[in-house]
Amino acid sequence: MNSHEIAKAAALLVKARRDMVPLPGLPDGLKPTTTDEGHAIQDAVSQSLGKLIGGFKAMSPPGQQPNRGIIYADTIHASPCDLPAGKVPQCGVEGEVAFVFRQNLPNRAVPYSRNEVAAVVDAMAAIEVVHSRYSIEGPLSNLEKLADSIMNGGLVCSAPNTDWRGLDLGSIKVGMTVNGKPIDKKLPGHPLGDPLGVAVALANMWREKGGVRAGQIVTCGSYTGLDYLKPGDTCTVTFEGLGSATVKFAL
């Protein structure tokens, strides 16, 4: 994609955000075909919106290029949170482990190591609120979703846990309730087995953008899969030994 095509794709996503009218997808010729193009559209959306970046969702699949989605600061909330359903009408939820950076990790030539990142983050239980700028009924490529910050609508976080290093975050026990009723997910844990590794990948992906800043958050992949709830529903996700996060999609 050239810069003009990236700008046109971003403009469509910005309009969908502002008008709250979902797109069926990006038009032919404006669909990203690489991870770099998906990131470029994200960044053009961010530049147009001019909003403070509060964090990221990220993933680092083995043997593939890491990817990230921008999360805006005004969509990050402390748990428990009453979130107006009108702002995120798709009402999607995923239970995740997130990390908050306690200090800046500025740009540098040498990648940050796992130990360096572990030393400056605290872990949190989180619910990623999923709300796409696309219609959820339409077929979408993963790269189209990437261009839309991987369908992020917000993040609800527990208080930071400073004593997380003794926890096996890859296979930590997680429970989920909807309106007080337990939901049996029967999932094996983190999809890649290593949420901290995702945080390391994000810190290094963002170096070229100036580096991660203190207070920014990275959420590192769903332990519960994606569930679409309804306005009025309340969801709680609890990670054993880490904490819990609760969101209510307020009417």
C-alpha positions in Angstrom: 0.0 0.0 0.0 1.2 3.5 -0.7 0.8 6.4 1.7 -2.4 7.7 -0.1 -4.1 4.3 0.3 -3.1 4.0 3.9 -4.6 7.5 4.6 -7.8 6.5 2.9 -8.2 3.3 4.9 -7.4 5.2 8.1 -10.0 7.9 7.2 -12.7 5.2 6.9 -11.8 3.8 10.3 -11.8 7.2 11.9 -15.2 8.0 10.5 -16.5 4.6 11.8 -15.2 5.5 15.3 -16.8 8.9 15.3 -20.1 8.0 13.7 -20.5 4.6 15.4 -21.6 3.1 12.1 -19.7 -0.2 11.5 -18.0 -0.9 8.2 -18.5 -4.2 6.4 -14.8 -4.3 5.9 -12.2 -2.2 4.1 -12.8 -1.8 0.3 -10.7 -3.7 -2.2 -7.5 -1.8 -2.7 -7.5 -0.5 0.9 -7.1 -3.8 2.6 -3.6 -4.3 4.3 -1.7 -7.2 2.9 1.2 -7.2 5.5 1.5 -6.7 9.2 3.5 -3.5 8.5 0.6 -2.1 6.5 -1.9 -3.0 9.2 0.3 -1.1 11.7 0.7 1.8 9.4 -3.1 2.2 9.1 -3.4 2.0 12.9 -0.8 4.7 13.3 -2.6 6.9 10.7 -5.8 6.5 12.7 -4.0 7.4 15.9 -2.5 10.5 14.3 -5.9 11.6 13.0 -7.7 11.1 16.3 -4.9 12.8 18.3 -5.7 10.8 21.4 -3.3 9.9 24.2 -2.1 6.3 23.8 -2.5 4.5 27.1 -1.5 1.1 26.1 -1.5 -1.8 23.7 -2.7 -5.2 23.0 -0.1 -7.4 21.6 0.7 -10.9 20.4 3.9 -12.6 19.3 3.1 -16.0 17.6 6.1 -18.3 17.2 7.8 -17.9 13.8 5.6 -15.0 12.9 6.0 -11.2 13.0 4.8 -9.7 16.3 1.8 -7.4 16.1 0.1 -4.8 18.3 -3.0 -2.7 18.6 -3.2 0.7 20.1 -5.4 1.3 23.2 -6.3 4.9 24.0 -6.0 6.2 27.5 -9.6 7.3 27.8 -10.7 3.7 27.2 -8.7 2.2 30.0 -10.6 1.8 33.3 -10.0 0.6 36.8 -12.1 -2.3 38.0 -14.9 -2.5 38.8 -16.2 -0.4 35.9 -19.7 0.6 34.7 -19.1 1.1 31.0 -22.0 2.5 29.0 -23.0 -0.2 26.4 -23.7 2.6 23.9 -19.9 3.3 23.7 -19.1 -0.4 22.9 -22.3 -1.9 21.7 -20.8 -5.2 20.6 -20.0 -5.9 24.3 -17.2 -8.3 23.7 -15.1 -9.6 26.6 -11.8 -11.5 26.9 -10.0 -12.3 30.2 -6.4 -11.4 30.0 -3.2 -10.7 31.9 -1.8 -7.2 31.4 1.3 -5.5 32.5 1.8 -1.8 33.5 5.2 -0.3 32.9 6.6 1.5 35.9 9.3 3.4 34.0 10.1 4.4 30.5 11.8 2.0 28.1 13.1 4.6 25.5 14.3 3.9 22.0 17.7 2.3 21.7 19.5 0.1 19.2 19.8 -3.0 21.4 16.5 -4.9 22.0 15.2 -5.0 25.6 15.8 -8.4 27.3 13.2 -10.4 29.2 14.9 -9.6 32.5 14.9 -5.9 31.8 11.2 -5.8 31.0 10.3 -8.0 34.0 12.1 -5.6 36.3 9.9 -2.7 35.3 6.4 -4.1 35.1 3.6 -5.1 37.4 1.0 -7.6 36.5 -2.8 -7.1 36.5 -5.9 -9.1 35.8 -7.8 -7.5 32.9 -10.8 -7.7 30.8 -10.3 -6.5 27.2 -13.5 -5.0 25.9 -13.9 -6.0 22.3 -15.6 -3.6 20.0 -14.8 -3.4 16.3 -15.2 -0.6 13.8 -16.5 -3.4 11.5 -19.7 -5.3 11.6 -19.1 -8.6 13.5 -21.3 -10.5 11.0 -19.1 -9.8 8.0 -16.0 -11.9 7.0 -12.8 -10.1 7.9 -9.2 -10.9 7.4 -6.8 -10.8 10.4 -5.0 -7.9 8.8 -8.2 -5.9 8.5 -8.7 -6.5 12.2 -5.1 -5.5 12.8 -5.7 -2.2 11.0 -8.5 -1.6 13.5 -6.3 -2.0 16.6 -7.3 -5.7 16.6 -10.9 -4.8 17.5 -10.0 -3.2 20.8 -12.8 -1.2 22.5 -11.2 -0.7 25.9 -9.5 -2.3 28.9 -10.6 -2.8 32.5 -7.8 -3.6 34.9 -7.4 -4.7 38.5 -4.9 -2.9 40.8 -1.3 -3.7 39.9 0.2 -6.7 41.6 3.9 -6.2 42.5 4.3 -9.8 43.7 3.6 -11.6 40.5 6.9 -13.2 39.7 6.2 -16.4 41.6 3.0 -17.0 39.6 3.0 -19.3 36.6 1.2 -16.8 34.3 1.3 -19.1 31.4 -1.0 -21.6 33.0 -2.6 -19.6 35.9 -6.1 -20.7 36.9 -8.8 -18.4 35.6 -12.5 -18.2 36.4 -15.1 -16.2 34.6 -18.7 -15.3 35.6 -21.4 -13.5 33.7 -24.2 -12.0 35.9 -22.8 -14.1 38.7 -23.1 -17.4 36.8 -19.8 -19.3 36.3 -18.8 -19.8 32.7 -16.8 -23.0 32.2 -14.2 -22.1 29.5 -12.0 -25.3 29.8 -9.1 -23.5 28.2 -5.4 -24.5 28.9 -4.2 -21.0 29.8 -2.4 -18.3 27.9 -2.6 -19.0 24.1 1.2 -18.9 23.7 2.1 -19.9 27.3 4.1 -16.8 28.0 2.4 -13.4 28.5 5.6 -11.8 29.7 7.2 -12.7 26.4 4.4 -10.8 24.7 5.2 -7.7 26.8 8.9 -8.0 25.8 7.9 -8.2 22.1 5.7 -5.1 22.6 8.5 -3.1 24.3 10.8 -3.9 21.3 8.1 -3.2 18.6 7.5 0.2 20.1 11.1 1.3 20.3 11.0 2.9 16.8 8.0 5.0 18.0 10.0 6.5 20.8 9.7 3.7 23.3 7.1 2.6 25.9 6.4 5.2 28.6 5.8 4.8 32.3 2.1 4.2 33.0 1.4 2.5 29.7 -0.1 -0.9 29.7 0.2 -4.0 27.5 -2.4 -6.7 27.5 -1.1 -10.0 26.3 -3.8 -12.3 24.9 -7.0 -14.0 25.9 -7.2 -16.9 28.4 -11.0 -17.2 28.0 -11.6 -16.7 24.3 -14.1 -14.1 23.0 -17.6 -13.8 24.3 -20.2 -11.3 23.2 -22.5 -10.2 26.0 -25.5 -7.9 26.1 -26.2 -4.5 27.5 -26.9 -4.8 31.2 -24.6 -7.8 31.6 -21.8 -7.9 34.2 -18.6 -10.0 33.7 -15.9 -10.8 36.2 -12.7 -12.6 35.4 -10.5 -13.8 38.3 -6.9 -15.0 38.0 -5.8 -17.1 41.0 -3.2 -15.2 43.0 -3.3 -12.2 40.7 -6.6 -10.4 41.1 -9.9 -9.9 39.3 -11.5 -7.5 36.9 -15.2 -6.6 36.6 -17.1 -4.7 33.9 -20.8 -4.0 33.7 -22.2 -2.9 30.3 -24.4 -0.3 31.8 -27.8 0.5 30.1 
